[in-house]
Amino acid sequence: MLRLVNAGKQIFVDTRPKDAVSMTFDWRESGFESPPVLKAAKGDEKLYRAWGGDPRRKWGNTDKPGVCFSLDRASSRKQAESLYAVMEYWNPVHFLTEFCICKGAPLWVGKVHPGDRRAYLGTFSGNQVLIERPYLVLVEETSTRTLSDNLGGNVVHKGKHSRFDS
C-alpha cells in the first residue's frame, strides 16, 4: 500500500498490479478505444474535462465508478469533440476545466474511442484518463474557461439514421 496525502487528505492506494481487462468495467461504454493501462501520476500532469450545463458535470456522473479526464487540452468546442468524442453522451462542451493531480495517484490511461462515425470530426482522437472515485480526493480543480464556439450550429444526432444504422 502507498500512502498519499493531498491538502491534508490521506488516502491509501493499492499498489498491486492491476489488469484493465480483469476489471468489471465496460471500457468501450466509457469511451475508451481499448482497455487502458494503469499508470501512477508523476504529479506534473494537467488533466482536462470538457463539460456544459450544470457545474457539477465538471466532476462527472456520480453513478459511474470513475471520472474521465484528458491529457489533451482543447481550445474550442469542435476540437473538444474531436479529442474527447463526448457530444454523443449529451455533453454540450461549453467549458473546459483544468485539474492537477497528486503524485502517485492511479490513472487508467488509454486512447479515446472516436465515437459515433456520424459525429467523427477528424482522424485524431485524444488520450483519456479514468480516475476511480475513491482517488478523486487527489484531484484539484485549478481553472475553468469558456471554449470558443466554432461548431457552426452543428449538433450530434443520436437517433437512428437509415444510412448508418441497420
Secondary structure, 3 states (H helix, E strand, C coil): CEEEEECCEEEEECCCCCCHHHCCCCCCCCCECCCCEEEECCCCCEEEEEECCCHHHHHCCCCCCEEEEECCCCCEHHHHHHHHCCHHHCCCCCEEEEEEECCCCEEEEEEECCCCCCCCCCCCCCEEEEEEHHHHHHEEEEEEEECECCCCCCCCCCCCCCCCCC
